[in-house]
Amino acid sequence: MKHIFIVNPTSGNGFAKNAIPLIKKIGDTKSLDYTILLTEYPGHARELAALYSIRENACLYSVGGDGTAYEILNGLSDRVPMAIIPCGTGNDFYRIIVETIPSSLEERILETIEGRIVEVDYGLSNHTRFLNCTTLGFDAEINHLVNTTMKKTHLPANLMYLTAALSKLVNPPCHSIRLVIDGQLLEQKVLLAAMMNGRFYGGGFNPTPQADIQDGFFDLCLVEPMPRRRILQLIGKYMKGQHTHFKECKILRGRHIIIDSDQPIVMQSDGEDFRDLHITLDLMRSALRLKVPQRSLLK
């Protein structure tokens, strides 16, 4: 098998560049058929991934953060496997693959190369693929602030998102949305709505503790508007996945979701910002061949 490493050298404030000599060391020691490709601009990882089809018998390794993996997924041809070597700021999707991320970058690379392939779900958001989540409202606005401002501070990921969340408390959003979940209509005012394939986002926040990337369902967390004092109480629990008892929180499941709003809402998919009035989400069951370390609990 060919091993194609797509490296985003800017991921993790440049941390991903440290993987390059380690990939060469491991590749040469193990006599691998490997290629290292560096991304040069936004969207380049998607273009590089699209160069490979199932005929090449290649595995594409995302060496970067969640944004790099998102791009590669959206360029990936059918049945071509991909793998993730976490080198980004949050590495939220990788937390689902293994419970603990090795501190050694060389170990991360080696255990992924020596891994196995499993089949996992991914989502479609208005026909764009995502691995982990699509969210709207309060948390999407936090994500936008992190992307545009907080990443320049070089704070740890969880502190970036927590600081951004506290700053957004000045004027928390309230959106009236109409959801259709597997044919069932729900009209709701929300502070935020998180449609999750995985469990974590935003540097470790855990809105849907029971989410499973192999169960064929999205898990939804809807949070109703609440006073600032109550939001402060929620944030700490939301990070730890201990918020589901809040009366303002609703946990639902579904495979096909339609969301409409009367005004554009800030949204994000796997950390990529956008704004829209309408979104359709579909769960693609077992549609991604994902290479994971042998110690992963995924089957």
C-alpha positions as a Markdown table, in Angstrom:
| # | Residue | x | y | z |
|---|---|---|---|---|
| 1 | Met | 0.0 | 0.0 | 0.0 |
| 2 | Lys | 1.1 | 3.6 | -0.7 |
| 3 | His | 1.2 | 6.0 | 2.2 |
| 4 | Ile | 0.3 | 9.5 | 1.2 |
| 5 | Phe | 1.0 | 12.1 | 4.0 |
| 6 | Ile | -0.8 | 15.4 | 3.4 |
| 7 | Val | 0.8 | 17.8 | 5.8 |
| 8 | Asn | -0.6 | 21.3 | 6.7 |
| 9 | Pro | 2.5 | 23.0 | 7.9 |
| 10 | Thr | 0.5 | 25.8 | 9.6 |
| 11 | Ser | -1.5 | 23.4 | 11.8 |
| 12 | Gly | -1.0 | 23.7 | 15.5 |
| 13 | Asn | 0.8 | 27.0 | 15.1 |
| 14 | Gly | 3.4 | 25.2 | 13.0 |
| 15 | Phe | 3.6 | 22.0 | 15.1 |
| 16 | Ala | 2.6 | 19.8 | 12.1 |
| 17 | Lys | 5.9 | 20.7 | 10.4 |
| 18 | Asn | 7.7 | 18.6 | 13.1 |
| 19 | Ala | 6.1 | 15.5 | 11.6 |
| 20 | Ile | 8.0 | 15.7 | 8.3 |
| 21 | Pro | 11.4 | 14.4 | 9.5 |
| 22 | Leu | 9.7 | 11.8 | 11.6 |
| 23 | Ile | 7.6 | 10.5 | 8.7 |
| 24 | Lys | 10.8 | 10.3 | 6.6 |
| 25 | Lys | 12.6 | 8.4 | 9.4 |
| 26 | Ile | 9.8 | 5.9 | 9.9 |
| 27 | Gly | 9.1 | 5.5 | 6.2 |
| 28 | Asp | 12.8 | 4.8 | 5.4 |
| 29 | Thr | 13.3 | 2.5 | 8.4 |
| 30 | Lys | 10.2 | 0.4 | 7.4 |
| 31 | Ser | 10.9 | 0.7 | 3.6 |
| 32 | Leu | 7.4 | 2.2 | 3.1 |
| 33 | Asp | 6.2 | 3.4 | -0.3 |
| 34 | Tyr | 5.4 | 6.9 | 1.0 |
| 35 | Thr | 5.0 | 10.4 | -0.3 |
| 36 | Ile | 4.8 | 13.7 | 1.7 |
| 37 | Leu | 2.7 | 16.5 | 0.2 |
| 38 | Leu | 2.6 | 19.9 | 1.8 |
| 39 | Thr | -0.5 | 22.1 | 1.6 |
| 40 | Glu | 0.2 | 25.7 | 0.4 |
| 41 | Tyr | -3.2 | 27.4 | 0.7 |
| 42 | Pro | -6.8 | 26.9 | 2.0 |
| 43 | Gly | -8.5 | 24.1 | 0.1 |
| 44 | His | -5.2 | 22.6 | -1.2 |
| 45 | Ala | -5.6 | 19.4 | 1.0 |
| 46 | Arg | -8.9 | 18.8 | -0.7 |
| 47 | Glu | -7.2 | 19.1 | -4.2 |
| 48 | Leu | -4.4 | 16.8 | -3.2 |
| 49 | Ala | -6.7 | 14.2 | -1.8 |
| 50 | Ala | -8.7 | 14.2 | -5.1 |
| 51 | Leu | -5.7 | 13.0 | -7.0 |
| 52 | Tyr | -6.0 | 9.5 | -5.6 |
| 53 | Ser | -8.6 | 6.8 | -6.4 |
| 54 | Ile | -9.0 | 3.3 | -5.2 |
| 55 | Arg | -6.9 | 2.1 | -8.1 |
| 56 | Glu | -3.7 | 3.6 | -6.5 |
| 57 | Asn | -4.1 | 1.4 | -3.4 |
| 58 | Ala | -3.2 | 4.3 | -1.2 |
| 59 | Cys | -4.1 | 5.5 | 2.3 |
| 60 | Leu | -4.2 | 9.3 | 2.8 |
| 61 | Tyr | -2.9 | 10.6 | 6.1 |
| 62 | Ser | -4.2 | 13.9 | 7.4 |
| 63 | Val | -1.2 | 15.5 | 9.2 |
| 64 | Gly | -2.7 | 18.6 | 10.8 |
| 65 | Gly | -5.9 | 19.6 | 12.7 |
| 66 | Asp | -9.6 | 19.0 | 12.2 |
| 67 | Gly | -9.7 | 21.5 | 9.4 |
| 68 | Thr | -7.1 | 19.5 | 7.4 |
| 69 | Ala | -9.0 | 16.3 | 7.9 |
| 70 | Tyr | -12.2 | 18.1 | 6.8 |
| 71 | Glu | -10.6 | 19.2 | 3.6 |
| 72 | Ile | -9.2 | 15.7 | 2.9 |
| 73 | Leu | -12.6 | 14.1 | 3.5 |
| 74 | Asn | -14.1 | 16.4 | 1.0 |
| 75 | Gly | -11.6 | 15.5 | -1.7 |
| 76 | Leu | -11.6 | 11.8 | -0.9 |
| 77 | Ser | -12.7 | 9.4 | -3.6 |
| 78 | Asp | -15.0 | 6.5 | -2.8 |
| 79 | Arg | -13.5 | 3.7 | -0.8 |
| 80 | Val | -10.0 | 5.3 | -0.5 |
| 81 | Pro | -9.0 | 5.0 | 3.2 |
| 82 | Met | -7.8 | 8.0 | 5.2 |
| 83 | Ala | -6.1 | 8.3 | 8.6 |
| 84 | Ile | -5.5 | 11.1 | 11.0 |
| 85 | Ile | -2.2 | 12.1 | 12.7 |
| 86 | Pro | -3.3 | 14.8 | 15.1 |
| 87 | Cys | -1.1 | 18.0 | 15.0 |
| 88 | Gly | -3.7 | 20.7 | 15.3 |
| 89 | Thr | -5.1 | 23.0 | 18.0 |
| 90 | Gly | -8.1 | 21.0 | 19.1 |
| 91 | Asn | -7.8 | 17.5 | 17.5 |
| 92 | Asp | -11.4 | 16.8 | 18.5 |
| 93 | Phe | -12.2 | 14.0 | 16.1 |
| 94 | Tyr | -9.0 | 12.1 | 17.1 |
| 95 | Arg | -10.3 | 12.1 | 20.7 |
| 96 | Ile | -13.0 | 9.7 | 19.4 |
| 97 | Ile | -10.5 | 7.4 | 17.7 |
| 98 | Val | -8.4 | 6.9 | 20.8 |
| 99 | Glu | -9.2 | 8.0 | 24.4 |
| 100 | Thr | -5.7 | 9.4 | 25.0 |
| 101 | Ile | -3.4 | 11.1 | 22.4 |
| 102 | Pro | 0.3 | 10.1 | 22.8 |
| 103 | Ser | 2.5 | 13.1 | 23.8 |
| 104 | Ser | 5.2 | 11.8 | 21.4 |
| 105 | Leu | 4.5 | 12.8 | 17.8 |
| 106 | Glu | 6.6 | 9.9 | 16.5 |
| 107 | Glu | 4.4 | 7.5 | 18.5 |
| 108 | Arg | 1.3 | 9.1 | 16.9 |
| 109 | Ile | 2.7 | 8.6 | 13.5 |
| 110 | Leu | 4.0 | 5.0 | 14.1 |
| 111 | Glu | 0.8 | 3.7 | 15.7 |
| 112 | Thr | -1.3 | 5.1 | 12.9 |
| 113 | Ile | 0.9 | 3.6 | 10.1 |
| 114 | Glu | 0.7 | 0.2 | 11.9 |
| 115 | Gly | -3.1 | 0.5 | 12.4 |
| 116 | Arg | -6.1 | -1.2 | 11.0 |
| 117 | Ile | -9.1 | 0.0 | 8.8 |
| 118 | Val | -12.6 | 0.4 | 10.2 |
| 119 | Glu | -15.8 | 1.8 | 8.7 |
| 120 | Val | -17.3 | 4.9 | 10.3 |
| 121 | Asp | -20.1 | 7.3 | 9.6 |
| 122 | Tyr | -19.7 | 10.9 | 8.3 |
| 123 | Gly | -22.2 | 13.6 | 7.8 |
| 124 | Leu | -23.3 | 15.7 | 4.8 |
| 125 | Ser | -24.2 | 19.4 | 5.4 |
| 126 | Asn | -25.8 | 20.9 | 2.3 |
| 127 | His | -23.9 | 18.2 | 0.4 |
| 128 | Thr | -20.5 | 19.0 | 2.0 |
| 129 | Arg | -19.0 | 16.2 | 4.1 |
| 130 | Phe | -18.0 | 16.6 | 7.7 |
| 131 | Leu | -16.5 | 14.1 | 10.2 |
| 132 | Asn | -17.5 | 15.5 | 13.5 |
| 133 | Cys | -20.2 | 18.2 | 13.8 |
| 134 | Thr | -22.3 | 20.9 | 12.3 |
| 135 | Thr | -23.5 | 23.5 | 14.8 |
| 136 | Leu | -25.3 | 26.8 | 14.8 |
| 137 | Gly | -25.8 | 29.8 | 17.1 |
| 138 | Phe | -23.7 | 30.5 | 20.3 |
| 139 | Asp | -21.0 | 27.9 | 19.8 |
| 140 | Ala | -20.7 | 28.6 | 16.0 |
| 141 | Glu | -20.2 | 32.3 | 16.9 |
| 142 | Ile | -17.5 | 31.3 | 19.4 |
| 143 | Asn | -15.8 | 29.2 | 16.7 |
| 144 | His | -15.8 | 32.2 | 14.4 |
| 145 | Leu | -14.2 | 34.3 | 17.1 |
| 146 | Val | -11.5 | 31.7 | 17.7 |
| 147 | Asn | -10.8 | 31.4 | 14.0 |
| 148 | Thr | -10.5 | 35.1 | 13.4 |
| 149 | Thr | -8.9 | 36.3 | 16.6 |
| 150 | Met | -8.1 | 33.8 | 19.3 |
| 151 | Lys | -5.8 | 31.6 | 17.4 |
| 152 | Lys | -3.4 | 34.5 | 17.2 |
| 153 | Thr | -3.0 | 34.4 | 21.0 |
| 154 | His | -1.3 | 30.9 | 21.0 |
| 155 | Leu | -3.4 | 29.9 | 24.1 |
| 156 | Pro | -4.2 | 26.2 | 24.6 |
| 157 | Ala | -7.3 | 25.1 | 22.6 |
| 158 | Asn | -9.7 | 24.7 | 25.6 |
| 159 | Leu | -8.7 | 28.2 | 26.9 |
| 160 | Met | -9.2 | 29.8 | 23.5 |
| 161 | Tyr | -12.8 | 28.5 | 23.3 |
| 162 | Leu | -13.5 | 29.2 | 26.9 |
| 163 | Thr | -12.3 | 32.8 | 26.6 |
| 164 | Ala | -14.3 | 33.3 | 23.4 |
| 165 | Ala | -17.4 | 31.8 | 25.1 |
| 166 | Leu | -17.1 | 34.2 | 28.0 |
| 167 | Ser | -16.8 | 37.2 | 25.6 |
| 168 | Lys | -19.9 | 36.1 | 23.7 |
| 169 | Leu | -21.9 | 36.3 | 27.0 |
| 170 | Val | -22.2 | 40.1 | 26.5 |
| 171 | Asn | -24.9 | 39.5 | 23.8 |
| 172 | Pro | -25.9 | 35.8 | 23.6 |
| 173 | Pro | -27.9 | 34.9 | 20.5 |
| 174 | Cys | -31.5 | 33.7 | 20.3 |
| 175 | His | -32.6 | 32.0 | 17.1 |
| 176 | Ser | -36.1 | 30.8 | 16.1 |
| 177 | Ile | -35.6 | 27.6 | 14.0 |
| 178 | Arg | -37.8 | 25.0 | 12.4 |
| 179 | Leu | -36.3 | 21.5 | 12.5 |
| 180 | Val | -37.5 | 18.4 | 10.7 |
| 181 | Ile | -35.9 | 15.3 | 12.1 |
| 182 | Asp | -36.6 | 12.1 | 10.2 |
| 183 | Gly | -40.0 | 13.6 | 9.2 |
| 184 | Gln | -41.0 | 15.0 | 12.6 |
| 185 | Leu | -41.4 | 18.8 | 12.8 |
| 186 | Leu | -40.1 | 20.8 | 15.8 |
| 187 | Glu | -40.2 | 24.6 | 16.2 |
| 188 | Gln | -37.8 | 25.8 | 18.7 |
| 189 | Lys | -36.0 | 28.9 | 20.0 |
| 190 | Val | -32.3 | 28.1 | 20.6 |
| 191 | Leu | -29.2 | 29.5 | 22.0 |
| 192 | Leu | -27.3 | 26.8 | 20.1 |
| 193 | Ala | -27.9 | 23.6 | 18.2 |
| 194 | Ala | -25.2 | 21.0 | 17.9 |
| 195 | Met | -25.7 | 18.2 | 15.3 |
| 196 | Met | -23.0 | 15.6 | 16.2 |
| 197 | Asn | -21.5 | 12.6 | 14.5 |
| 198 | Gly | -18.7 | 12.5 | 17.0 |
| 199 | Arg | -18.7 | 13.5 | 20.7 |
| 200 | Phe | -16.3 | 16.4 | 20.9 |
| 201 | Tyr | -15.7 | 19.8 | 19.4 |
| 202 | Gly | -14.3 | 23.2 | 20.3 |
| 203 | Gly | -11.2 | 21.8 | 22.0 |
| 204 | Gly | -12.9 | 19.1 | 24.0 |
| 205 | Phe | -16.5 | 20.3 | 24.6 |
| 206 | Asn | -18.9 | 17.2 | 24.9 |
| 207 | Pro | -22.5 | 18.2 | 23.9 |
| 208 | Thr | -23.6 | 14.6 | 23.2 |
| 209 | Pro | -21.9 | 12.1 | 25.5 |
| 210 | Gln | -23.6 | 9.1 | 23.9 |
| 211 | Ala | -22.7 | 10.0 | 20.2 |
| 212 | Asp | -21.1 | 7.1 | 18.3 |
| 213 | Ile | -19.5 | 7.4 | 14.9 |
| 214 | Gln | -20.5 | 3.9 | 14.1 |
| 215 | Asp | -24.2 | 3.8 | 15.1 |
| 216 | Gly | -25.8 | 5.4 | 12.0 |
| 217 | Phe | -27.3 | 8.4 | 13.8 |
| 218 | Phe | -26.7 | 12.1 | 14.5 |
| 219 | Asp | -27.0 | 13.0 | 18.1 |
| 220 | Leu | -28.5 | 16.5 | 18.5 |
| 221 | Cys | -28.1 | 18.9 | 21.5 |
| 222 | Leu | -30.6 | 21.8 | 21.5 |
| 223 | Val | -30.1 | 24.5 | 24.1 |
| 224 | Glu | -32.9 | 27.0 | 24.7 |
| 225 | Pro | -32.1 | 30.7 | 25.4 |
| 226 | Met | -31.3 | 31.4 | 29.1 |
| 227 | Pro | -30.0 | 34.2 | 31.3 |
| 228 | Arg | -26.3 | 34.9 | 31.3 |
| 229 | Arg | -25.9 | 33.5 | 34.9 |
| 230 | Arg | -27.5 | 30.3 | 33.7 |
| 231 | Ile | -25.2 | 30.1 | 30.7 |
| 232 | Leu | -22.2 | 30.4 | 33.0 |
| 233 | Gln | -23.5 | 27.5 | 34.9 |
| 234 | Leu | -24.0 | 25.5 | 31.7 |
| 235 | Ile | -20.6 | 26.1 | 30.1 |
| 236 | Gly | -18.6 | 24.0 | 32.6 |
| 237 | Lys | -21.0 | 21.2 | 32.6 |
| 238 | Tyr | -21.3 | 21.3 | 28.7 |
| 239 | Met | -17.5 | 20.9 | 28.4 |
| 240 | Lys | -17.6 | 17.8 | 30.5 |
| 241 | Gly | -20.8 | 16.3 | 29.0 |
| 242 | Gln | -22.6 | 16.7 | 32.3 |
| 243 | His | -25.3 | 19.2 | 31.1 |
| 244 | Thr | -28.0 | 16.8 | 29.9 |
| 245 | His | -30.1 | 17.2 | 33.1 |
| 246 | Phe | -30.5 | 21.0 | 32.4 |
| 247 | Lys | -34.2 | 21.7 | 31.7 |
| 248 | Glu | -33.1 | 24.0 | 28.8 |
| 249 | Cys | -31.2 | 21.1 | 27.1 |
| 250 | Lys | -32.8 | 18.6 | 24.8 |
| 251 | Ile | -31.0 | 15.5 | 23.3 |
| 252 | Leu | -32.5 | 14.0 | 20.1 |
| 253 | Arg | -31.3 | 11.6 | 17.4 |
| 254 | Gly | -31.9 | 11.3 | 13.7 |
| 255 | Arg | -30.5 | 10.5 | 10.3 |
| 256 | His | -32.0 | 13.2 | 8.1 |
| 257 | Ile | -32.3 | 16.7 | 9.5 |
| 258 | Ile | -33.6 | 19.9 | 7.9 |
| 259 | Ile | -33.2 | 23.3 | 9.6 |
| 260 | Asp | -34.8 | 26.6 | 8.5 |
| 261 | Ser | -34.5 | 30.1 | 9.9 |
| 262 | Asp | -36.1 | 33.4 | 9.0 |
| 263 | Gln | -32.7 | 35.1 | 9.1 |
| 264 | Pro | -29.1 | 33.9 | 8.4 |
| 265 | Ile | -27.4 | 32.1 | 11.3 |
| 266 | Val | -23.7 | 31.7 | 11.9 |
| 267 | Met | -22.9 | 28.0 | 11.5 |
| 268 | Gln | -19.8 | 25.8 | 11.4 |
| 269 | Ser | -18.9 | 22.3 | 10.2 |
| 270 | Asp | -15.7 | 20.8 | 11.7 |
| 271 | Gly | -14.5 | 24.3 | 12.5 |
| 272 | Glu | -15.2 | 25.8 | 9.1 |
| 273 | Asp | -17.5 | 28.9 | 9.3 |
| 274 | Phe | -20.5 | 29.8 | 7.1 |
| 275 | Arg | -23.8 | 31.6 | 7.3 |
| 276 | Asp | -27.1 | 30.3 | 6.0 |
| 277 | Leu | -30.9 | 30.3 | 6.3 |
| 278 | His | -31.3 | 26.7 | 5.4 |
| 279 | Ile | -29.3 | 23.5 | 6.0 |
| 280 | Thr | -30.0 | 19.9 | 5.2 |
| 281 | Leu | -28.0 | 17.2 | 7.0 |
| 282 | Asp | -27.7 | 13.5 | 6.1 |
| 283 | Leu | -25.9 | 10.7 | 7.9 |
| 284 | Met | -23.8 | 8.5 | 5.6 |
| 285 | Arg | -23.5 | 5.3 | 7.5 |
| 286 | Ser | -20.3 | 3.3 | 7.4 |
| 287 | Ala | -19.3 | 5.3 | 4.3 |
| 288 | Leu | -15.7 | 6.2 | 5.4 |
| 289 | Arg | -12.8 | 3.7 | 5.6 |
| 290 | Leu | -10.7 | 5.1 | 8.5 |
| 291 | Lys | -7.3 | 3.7 | 9.5 |
| 292 | Val | -7.0 | 3.8 | 13.3 |
| 293 | Pro | -4.4 | 2.6 | 15.8 |
| 294 | Gln | -4.7 | -1.0 | 16.9 |
| 295 | Arg | -5.6 | 0.2 | 20.4 |
| 296 | Ser | -8.6 | 2.1 | 19.2 |
| 297 | Leu | -12.0 | 0.8 | 20.6 |
| 298 | Leu | -13.6 | 1.3 | 17.2 |
| 299 | Lys | -14.5 | -2.0 | 15.5 |
